[in-house]
Amino acid sequence: MKILKNYKELSSTVADIVKRQLKKQPLSKLVLPTGDTPLGMYDELVKRKLDWSHTITYNLDEYIMNPDHPCSYHSYMRKNLFDRTNIYPDHCHFPYRPTLSFEDKINANRGIDLCILGIGSNGHIAFNEPGSSFKSRTRVVDLSLQTIQDNSRFFGSAEDVPKQAITMGLGTIMESKKIVLMANGDHKLQILERAMYDGVTEDIPASILQRHNNVEVYYCD
């Protein structure tokens, strides 16, 4: 785990990793996150004016809600990256029903080259809540009370947060060729240290990353 000086350095460091991937392999397949932490990374990527025309993206998750809702992850990605680059809309994929179609698209495009992750305050990655099987694939999940409370800041109240989502599974994530986990804020440090240095357990889904042979973790407080 690499501890960086501040959020700007965190955002720039991970943006540099994405930039190198796209320069080396324009037809890259990326897995992308949402939330507060990657916002700076997306701003940095837009500033770099990269060519996204050959890139294929898969988002980690999406609420079960109208994709045009302003709080959907479709809307988030359009606002923060897709509408600000030359990526083709047909190259941008989100998990949806039937979930097998999402997995089929990943397999048809020969897997995932680079997966960018965040971590939840309960150790979840994507919407794989504590107790998720390490072998899980893309599926519909019930969100934990803690996740609903954590995400209520985006909706105005916990009552407005969708109670279900569709998420890429831990088994799917672990098949990525390279994984980068970014975390921001001292409220994430304890769970991050438990995930990276304690035992591997389904009670802390992010701990499965210890078993991947190409993971980089970046943190700032």
C-alpha positions in Angstrom: 0.0 0.0 0.0 1.4 3.4 -1.1 0.5 6.4 1.0 0.3 9.6 -1.0 0.5 13.2 0.2 -2.9 14.4 -0.8 -6.0 13.9 -2.9 -4.5 15.7 -5.9 -1.5 13.3 -5.9 -3.9 10.3 -5.5 -6.0 11.4 -8.5 -2.9 12.2 -10.7 -1.2 8.9 -9.8 -4.1 6.7 -10.8 -4.8 8.9 -13.9 -1.2 8.3 -14.9 -1.7 4.5 -14.7 -4.8 4.7 -16.9 -3.0 7.0 -19.3 -0.1 4.5 -19.6 -2.5 1.7 -20.2 -4.3 3.6 -23.1 -1.0 4.7 -24.6 0.4 1.1 -24.5 -2.8 -0.6 -25.6 -5.5 1.7 -27.2 -8.0 -1.1 -27.4 -7.9 -1.5 -23.6 -10.8 -2.9 -21.6 -11.2 -0.9 -18.4 -13.4 -1.4 -15.3 -14.4 2.0 -13.8 -15.8 3.0 -10.4 -18.1 5.8 -9.2 -18.4 7.7 -5.9 -16.4 10.6 -4.5 -12.9 9.2 -4.7 -12.5 8.8 -8.5 -13.8 12.3 -9.3 -10.3 13.8 -9.3 -9.0 11.0 -11.4 -11.7 11.6 -14.0 -10.9 15.3 -14.1 -7.2 14.5 -14.6 -8.0 12.1 -17.4 -10.1 14.7 -19.2 -7.2 17.2 -18.9 -4.8 14.8 -20.6 -6.9 14.8 -23.8 -6.4 11.0 -24.4 -7.8 9.1 -27.4 -10.6 7.0 -26.0 -12.0 6.0 -29.4 -10.8 2.4 -29.2 -11.4 1.9 -25.4 -14.1 -0.3 -24.0 -15.3 0.3 -20.5 -17.4 -1.7 -17.9 -18.8 -0.1 -14.9 -18.6 -1.9 -11.6 -22.2 -1.5 -10.7 -25.5 0.4 -11.1 -28.5 0.9 -8.9 -31.8 -0.7 -9.9 -33.3 2.6 -11.0 -34.0 4.6 -14.2 -30.5 5.0 -15.8 -31.4 8.6 -16.7 -32.0 9.5 -13.1 -29.5 12.2 -12.1 -28.1 10.0 -9.3 -27.7 6.9 -11.5 -24.2 5.7 -12.3 -25.0 6.1 -16.0 -25.6 9.9 -15.3 -22.4 10.0 -13.2 -20.2 8.6 -15.9 -21.7 10.7 -18.6 -21.1 13.8 -16.6 -17.6 13.1 -15.3 -16.0 11.2 -18.2 -18.0 10.0 -21.2 -19.4 13.3 -22.4 -16.0 14.9 -21.9 -14.0 12.5 -24.1 -14.3 10.9 -27.5 -15.3 7.5 -26.2 -18.1 5.9 -28.2 -21.3 5.4 -26.2 -21.6 1.8 -27.6 -18.2 1.0 -26.0 -19.5 1.9 -22.5 -21.2 -1.0 -20.7 -23.1 -1.2 -17.4 -24.4 -4.3 -15.6 -28.0 -4.9 -16.2 -30.6 -7.6 -16.5 -30.0 -10.2 -17.7 -26.7 -10.2 -15.9 -25.2 -13.0 -18.1 -25.2 -10.6 -21.0 -22.7 -8.3 -19.1 -20.4 -11.3 -18.4 -20.7 -12.4 -22.0 -19.6 -9.0 -23.3 -16.5 -9.1 -21.0 -15.6 -12.6 -22.2 -16.3 -11.7 -25.9 -13.8 -8.8 -25.6 -11.2 -11.0 -24.1 -11.4 -9.9 -20.5 -10.4 -6.9 -18.4 -7.0 -5.2 -18.8 -7.3 -2.8 -15.9 -9.8 -2.5 -13.1 -10.0 0.6 -10.9 -11.6 0.1 -7.5 -12.7 2.0 -4.5 -13.5 0.5 -1.1 -16.5 1.0 1.1 -16.4 1.8 4.8 -17.5 -1.9 5.5 -14.9 -3.3 3.1 -17.1 -3.8 0.1 -15.8 -3.4 -3.5 -18.3 -2.6 -6.1 -21.6 -3.5 -4.4 -20.2 -6.8 -3.1 -21.3 -6.5 0.5 -19.8 -8.4 3.5 -20.6 -12.1 3.1 -20.4 -12.0 -0.7 -18.9 -15.2 -2.2 -15.4 -14.8 -3.5 -16.7 -16.8 -6.5 -19.6 -14.4 -7.2 -20.4 -13.2 -10.7 -22.5 -10.2 -11.9 -25.8 -10.3 -10.1 -28.6 -8.4 -8.3 -27.8 -7.6 -4.6 -29.5 -6.1 -1.6 -27.5 -3.1 -0.3 -26.6 -3.1 3.4 -27.9 -0.5 5.8 -24.4 0.9 6.2 -24.0 1.3 2.4 -27.4 3.0 2.1 -26.5 5.4 4.9 -23.1 6.1 3.3 -24.6 6.8 -0.1 -27.5 8.9 1.2 -25.3 12.0 0.8 -25.8 11.7 -2.9 -29.6 11.4 -2.7 -30.6 13.8 0.2 -31.9 11.1 2.5 -31.4 7.3 3.1 -35.1 6.8 2.2 -34.3 7.9 -1.4 -31.4 5.5 -1.9 -32.3 2.4 -4.0 -32.2 -0.7 -1.9 -30.9 -2.9 -4.6 -28.2 -2.8 -7.3 -26.5 -4.9 -9.9 -22.9 -5.4 -9.3 -19.9 -7.1 -11.0 -19.0 -10.1 -8.8 -15.8 -10.7 -6.9 -14.9 -13.6 -9.1 -15.3 -11.4 -12.2 -13.2 -8.6 -10.7 -10.4 -11.0 -9.7 -10.1 -12.1 -13.4 -8.8 -8.6 -14.3 -5.2 -8.6 -15.5 -4.4 -5.6 -13.2 -6.2 -4.0 -10.3 -5.7 -0.6 -8.8 -7.5 0.2 -5.5 -7.7 3.9 -4.5 -8.9 5.1 -1.1 -9.3 8.6 0.2 -9.9 9.8 3.8 -8.9 8.7 7.3 -12.3 7.1 7.7 -11.2 4.5 5.2 -7.8 3.7 6.7 -8.8 1.1 9.3 -10.9 -1.0 6.9 -8.2 -0.7 4.2 -5.5 -1.9 6.5 -7.7 -4.8 7.6 -8.4 -5.7 4.0 -4.8 -5.6 2.9 -3.0 -7.0 6.0 -5.4 -9.2 8.0 -6.8 -12.6 7.0 -8.7 -13.1 3.8 -12.4 -13.4 4.6 -15.7 -12.9 2.9 -16.6 -10.7 5.9 -14.3 -8.1 4.3 -14.8 -8.5 0.5 -11.8 -6.4 -0.4 -9.5 -8.8 1.4 -9.7 -11.1 -1.6 -7.4 -8.7 -3.4 -4.5 -10.2 -1.4 -4.8 -13.3 -3.6 -4.4 -11.3 -6.9 -0.9 -11.2 -8.3 -1.0 -7.7 -9.8 -2.6 -5.2 -7.4 -1.6 -1.7 -6.5 -3.2 0.2 -3.6 -3.0 4.0 -3.2 -4.2 5.9 -0.2 -4.3 9.5 1.1 -5.9 10.9 4.2 
